[in-house]
Each structure stands twice: as C-alpha cells, then as structure tokens.
Amino acid sequence: MKRQLLTLLILLAVQLVIAQRTVGLLSYEPSKSFDGYNLLYPHNQPNVYLLDNCGEIVHVWEDDASFRPGNTAYILPDGRLVKTKRPAAVAGNPIWAGGGGGIVEIRDWDNNLLWSFELNDSLYRLHHDIQPMPNGNILMIAWESHTIEDLLDAGMDTSTLINGKLWSDMVIEVDPELDSIVWEWHAWDHLI
C-alpha cells in the first residue's frame, strides 16, 4: 500500500512540474501587437478588466456578483467606461435568449456610477452590442415582443411560431444627458 501511495505521489509531482501554464500571458511578441491596452469583460463574472500588452491588470471596474456581462464594454474617449450587463438570475425574465442584456451603464475611472439605462420588461430587452456615438448618445439594439394577435393582424403565417410570440429587432438611440430615447427604428415596421 505504501508503495502504491508513493508511486501515486511521484506521478502527481511529475504532472505538476510539467503542467502547462494556462492562466496569464503565454506569449508576447511586440512586433506583432499594437500599442495600447485590452479591455476584457469575461462571461460569468461581473468585472471589467483593463490589461496592458504583457497581460498585467492595469485597472478593474468591479460590480456586484449578482450581475453578469451583457456582452459589451467600451472605454469612451474621455476615459469613462460604458458597459452592458444583466442580472445573473434569468428565471422569470419574459424575454430571454443568449446575448440578452438589459442594462447599460457609464462609470468613471473610480467606478462611480454616472448613468444607468434599463430596458428589460415584458415588451423589450436590450441584447448584444451597443455603439457609443460621437455626439455622446448610445445606439442600442433590443428585442421587441409581438403577440400572436399582432402577427395575425399583420398577415403573418403563425403555424411555425414557438411560444406564441415573435421577437423582432429594434434600434434605439439614447441620450444619457436627457436620459431618454431620442430616436428609434423597428424592424417590425419593415416586415410583411
């Protein structure tokens, strides 16, 4: 028994010695990379990381563990962070699919919340990407829910409809200064 245990410990020690490093920067060739930083917003955790080209963390914007990324984060020209997020718990969300977000925030370097916009209810849900605009506004894409009655009124064949609803896309332009939607475009208006 002692011999088997010793053999097992030796094998384990050998594995630890020859194991490849899987966390952090594995290779850096300055001639093949751009100057600057990388903004990282990994899934299944709430924080945004700013990394240098050596893989070192330069800055972290921490968030509450009850939130997850909504897929996008950008650094604005003035150094503020704009990011999307969603609640970690998705049970009970009337509109849910991969890429679903719901909240857009602007935070300063010190992680103070400067502005927040939420669109996540039974009719609409922000999803995937946003686009900060030169005028300070933000373009956002959202799903818009349509009932079977809406579809029938529009003359649509509902025989292949799942769950009695259809989600079409819409694009909204939000002005953070006014905290309001200043423009919108609905794919629904251009169907059928």
N, C-alpha and C positions, 0 to 999 in steps of 0.2 A: 504494500500500500504506500509506504514511504517513497519507494522508487517511482511509482506512478505519479504521485504528487510532485516529486522533484522534476520529473520529465515534463509534466504539465506546466510547472512554473518556468522552466527553461524555455519551452515553446512560447509561452506568453511573453517572456522577456525579449526573445528574439523578434517577435511581432511588433512589440513596442519600439524597439530600436530601429527596425527597417520600415516602419509605417510612414506613409507619405503625409506631409503636412497638407491639410485640406482647408484650413482657415487662414485668411490673410492673403497678402500679395505673394503669388508664386513666382512671378517673373516680371521684370521691368526693363524695357529697352527704351531709353529716352528718345532715340531716333525714330521710333515707331509710335510715339504717343504725342498728343497735343499738350501744350502748356495749359495749366488751369486745374480745375477741380472736378470731381464727380459727385453728383447728388444721388444718393441711394435711398430708396424708400421700400424696403423689403416687405413682402407679404407676411401676414400672420403675426404682426407685432406693430406697435403704434408709432415708432420713432422715425425721424428723417435724419440721415447722416450726410455730412459733407466730408469727402475724403480727398487727400492730395494724391499725386501720382505714385506715391510709394505705398499707398494703401493705409496711411495713417489717418485716424479720425481727427479732423480739424474742428468740427463743431457738431453738436447734436441738438435737434429740436425734439424734446420729449413730449409725449402725450399720455393721456390716461390709458391704462391697459384695457379699458372697455371699448376701445376703438381699434379699427383696422384701416389700412390704406384703401383709398378708393381708386388706386392705380396711378395717380399723378402728383408730382411735386415739381415746382419751378422756383428758381431764385429770380426775383424781379430786378431790373436794372439798378434800383436803389438799395438792393441788399435784403429786402424783405422776402419772406418765404410765402408762396401761395401753394396750398396743398388741398387734395380731396381726401375725404375719409368717410367711414361708415361705422355704425355700431357693430361691435364684434358679434353680438347675438342677432341673428337674422330671423329667428322664429317670429311669426306673426307679421312680417313685412308683407303688405299686399302686393307689391311688385318686387320680385327678387329674381335675379339671374346673375351669373358670373359677370363681373365688371361693375356691378351695382355700387354706387357711391351714396350720395345723398347730401353731403356737407362739403362746402368749400370754405377754407379759412385763409386769412392773411395774418402772419405773425412776424414780429420784428426779430432782430438778431438775438435778443434776450428771451425769446419765446413768449413774449406778451401777446395775447390775442388782440388784434387790432380790428378784425372784422370777421363775421361768420354769416354764411348764407346756407339755408337748408331747403331742399326741395325733395321730400320723401314722404308721400302720402298715398292715398288710395288711387289717385289720378296720375301722379307724376313721380318720376325718380331720376335723379342725376345718375349718369353712368359714364364709365371710361375716362375720356380725356376732357381737359379744359384748354383754353387758349388765352393767355393774357394778351391784351391788345395795347398798342402804343398810346392810346388815349386814356389808359388806366382801367378801362372796362374789361370784363372777362366773358369770353364766349364759353357756353356750357352746353353739352348735349344731354338730353333727357329722354326717357321713355314716357309716352303718353298712353294711358289705358283707354281702350274703346270697348264698349259692351257689345253683346251680340245684336242688340237693338240698333246701335249705331251702325254696325256693319250691314244689317239688313236694310236700313234706311238708305245706305249708300249703294245698295245693289250688289253687295259682295256675296259670293258663294261661301257659306259658313259650314259646309259639310266636313271640312278638314280642320276646323277650329278646335283647339285644345283649351279646356277650362273656360270656354265661353267668353274669352276676351282676346283682344289683339293689342299689342304694344307697338305703336309707331314711334318714330323718332321725331324729336323737335330740337331746334337750336335756339337758345336764348342768349341775349346779351345783357349782362347785369352790370350796373354802375355801383361800385362799392361806396362812392361818396353819397349817392342818393339812396342807397340800399334798396334798389328796385330794378325790375326788369324794364329795360328801355327799348328792346326790340325782340321779336320772336318770329320764327319760321317753323311751320308744321308740315311734315311730310304728308300727313293726312289730307291736307288741302290740295295735294298734287297727285293723289291716287284716284283711280276709277274715273 
